[in-house]
Amino acid sequence: MPTDLNIVSHLVLDDKEFLDLGPPRNEFSVLGGPPAYATMVIPLLSLRTRIITAVGNDFPAAFLHYLSSLKGLDLQILQSEKSTRFLHRIYHDKRTMFLQSQADNLDSFLKKQKGAKACLISPVFNEISGLSMPWVRKNHKFIGLDVQGFVRNIDKNNKIILEFDFEGVKEIIKQANIVKFSLNEAQSYTQKKTYSDIFKQLPKNITNVITLGTQGVIYNEDNSIFSLKAPVKKETDPTGAGDVLMTGILASIIQNQEVDYSICFGMALAAEKVRHERIQSLPSEDYDKIAEEILQTKEIIT
């Protein structure tokens, strides 16, 4: 059976400092990264998925055992000296990230892999470049892109900041079918503040999805901008919601669903993800029904 979805991104080890919940507490070597969060819905959707990643000798064997045990999941791992690791300093809903180590670049490794129906490109910090996009374009029918890892740099203290090569990112975006930004990333990328001005700077021939947290998303259809409201859920941890969103969108699209419905389906899954702090398979719910309810909130902005 052909693979449904390739996910290209580093698996990550996260160290977390919680600064607002009573006495400060720390967690070390927590499993993270877009591929890990995608596994929260891969079994649920019966999605045949290949994760193309790199990890180091410091990556816990228990995490590899967990990932290998998931039905329908194929791991293609480039062995590195170290894994990508971030320190997260968390205060209320604000998070400051620091890069502590980085696994090897995936550009050469990627060209040895097989294609799939769709591909999610979701780097966390420069693990792939525009050099990989011709291979991605050639070997997949549909491409989803999360820009986060393409618009990050580090300052002198290794703190993650928004800083990027505009023309380089522009060329990468042009080769995707659907692109996800946070509002902060979209404003930084376009140097615009209002929704209408932001979308004027983004390609019209692809779907650009801008996430607004608990407010939902806005996205374009040709020259029009639409909003969709997120379901009201108790939020425990929003980390990884965007990865679940994009996985759900692509899973729906390869089943020939309309793009607007597919965005709603991804939102339904993401709304459930924020209720869970740990990486685990999401419970079985009628996500199609929730997606239809989200679709009823669709409103034109301009």
N, C-alpha and C positions, 0 to 999 in steps of 0.2 A: 504494500500500500504506500502511495506517495505521502511524503510529509506535508502536513497542512501548513505549519508555521515554523520558520527559522527565527530565533531570537539571538541577536548579536549584541553582546554586552558582557561586562565583567560581573561575575559573582563577587560579592563584597563581604568583608568583615567589618562590622560597625562596633566601635566603642562609644558608649553613651554616658553622658553626665547629666543627670536630672537635677536642676537647680531650684525647683519651685515646689516640690512636694515634700514639705517638712525638711528633715535633715537631708542634705545632698546624698544621692545614691548613684552608684556606677554599675554599668553592665559592660562586659568585655566580650569581644569576638562573637557578636550577634550576627546570625546569617542575614544578609541583605543583598541589595542590588536588583535591578529590574528582572533578571531571569528568576530569581528566588520568589519575588512577589507574583510573577506570572504563574508560578506553580500553584498558587492558591485557587486558580480557576481552571487550569489545564485538565485535571482529572474530571472536574465537574462538567466540562464541555466536551469530553472525549476527544480532545484536540491532540492529534499526532504532532508532537513538537520536538524540534532539535534545538538545544541550547549550545551556542558556539561561544566559548568563553576561555578565560585563562585564570588559573589559581596557582598559589605557591605551595611550598612544603608546609607552611603554617596553617593551611586550610584544614579544619578538623575532619577526620575520617567519618565522624558521625553525620556530618552534613552531606558528604558525598553518598553515604549509605542511604540517607533519607531521599535525596534526589533520585538516586538510581532505582529506588523502590517504586517510584511513581509510574503508573501505567501510561503508556503512550509517550514517554519522555526518553529522548536520546541525548546523552551528554557527549559533546566533543570538546575535549579540554586540552589547551596548550599549557604544558607544565612550565611554571615560572619559578624564579627564586623566591619571590614574595607574592602574596595576594594583595589586591587593592584593599586598603583599609582607611576608613574615615573615623575621625573623632567628632561626635555630635555633642555640642553643648546646648541643652534644651531648657528654655525658660518659658513657661506658659505655652503659647502657640508659636513662639519664635525659636529658630534653630540656627546656630552658627556651626559651620562644618570646616574641618581641617583635614587636609590630605596627609596621611602618615606613611603610606607606602603604595606602590603601584605595580600591578602585574604587567606582563609584556603586551606590546601592541599586537593586534589581531589581523592586521592587513594581509600579511603573507599567509598566515594560517587559514584565513577565510577562503582564499582562492582554491584551497584543496578540498573544500566542502561541497556537498550536493545542494541543489536548489530545493525549493518548496513552492507551494501555492502562493504563500505570502511571506513577507519578511518584516520583522520589527527591528529597526535600528534604534538602540536606546543606550548610547554610551553614558558612562558616569563621569569619565574624565579622560578624554583623548585616546581611548583604546582603539578607535578606528579613525580613518581620515577619508577625505574625498577620493583617495586612491582606490578605495574599496567599492565605490558606488557603481562603476561599470559592471563589476561582477554581480552585485546585487540586482541591478537593472536587468541584466541578461538572464538571470536564473530564477526570477520571481514574477508572477503576474501582477501582484499588488504589493506596494511598499508603504509601511507606516514608519514614521520618524518622530522620535522625541528629541527635541533639540538640546536638552539639558547639558549633556556632556560636551557638546560642541560650543557652548557659550560660557564655559567655565575656565577660569585661570586661578592662579594662587598668588598671594602677596608674599612679602618677605618672611611672614610667619606661617606660611603654608595654609592660610585661611582661604577658603573658596570664595572667589569674587566673580561677578559678571564682567567678563572681558574676552573679546574674541575678534577674529578676522572676519569682517563683514562680508567681503566678497567670497571668501572661502565657504562660509556658512550658506550664503545665497546660492552658490552652485550646488551644494549638497541638497538644500531644500527643493530646488527645481526638479530634482530627479525622483522625488517621492510622490505618492498619491494623496496621502493624508499626513498632516504635520501637527504635532501637539506642542503648545507653548503654555507655560504659566503666564498670568497677566504681567508679572514683573519681567519675565523673559521677553515677552512680546513688546513691552514698552522699551526695554533696553535695546532690543534688536532694531526696532523701527525708529527709535528716538521720538516717538509720538505718545500722547497720553490718552486721547479719546478713542473709543472703539472705532468710529468711522475713519479717523486718521490712521489708526493702526492698520486696518484692513486695506486701505489704499496703498500701503507699502508692501503688502504681501501678494504672492502670485494669485491670480484669479482662476487659473486653470487647475488648481489643486484645492483640496479641502483643508482649511486651517482651523484647528480647534483650540480655543483659548480657555483654559480652566480658571474658574473663579471661586474655588473652594466650595463652601457650603451653599453658595448662591447658584451653582450650576456651571454651565458653559455657554460660550457664544461661538458661532462658526459661520462660515460663508457658504452660500450656494450661488455661484457666479458672482453677480454684482450686489447681491443682497446679504445682509447680516441677520442671523436669527439667534434667539436665546432659548435655552432649555433649562428648566428649574430642576435642581437636585432634590431627590426625596429627603424628607426630614428624618435623620437618623442620629442617635446618640454617638458622638464622635469620640473614640478612644485613642486612635492613632492614625493620622492621615498618611503616614509614610507608606509609599508603595501604591497609593490609590491611583496615581496616574499610570503606573505600569499595568494594573488590573484593568483600567479603563481602555488602554490601547490594545491589550490582549483580547478583551471582549469585542471591541470594534472590529478587529481583523478577523476574529472567529466568525462573527456575524456576516461580514462582507464576503468571505469565501463560501458562505452558504447562499450567496446571491441575494442577500437582503439589501434594501435601499440604504444609502449612506446615512440619512437622518435617523432611520430606525436603528442602525448599527451603533451610532453614537449613543442613542438612548439605552441600548442594551449594555454597552460598556459602562454607562453611568449607573445602571441598576446594580451591576457587579461591584463597582467602586464604592457605591453607597453602603453596601454590606461590608466591604473590606474595612472601612474606617471604624467599624465596631470591634475589630480584632487587632490586638497588639502583636500577637505572635504569628509567624508564618504557619498556616495550616489550611487545609482545603476548606473552602467556604461551604456552608450548609446548603442543601438542596432547597431551593425556593422556586417560585414561579417567576423567574426573572423576565420571561417574555411578557407576562402581564404587567410587571413593574415598568418595563420598557414602553409598553403601549400607554401607560399612565403618564410617563415622562413626555412622550411624544405629544400628548394633549396639551402640554404647557408651551409648546412651540409658538413663539411670537416673533414677528419681524421687527427689527430695530431700524434698519434703513434699507 
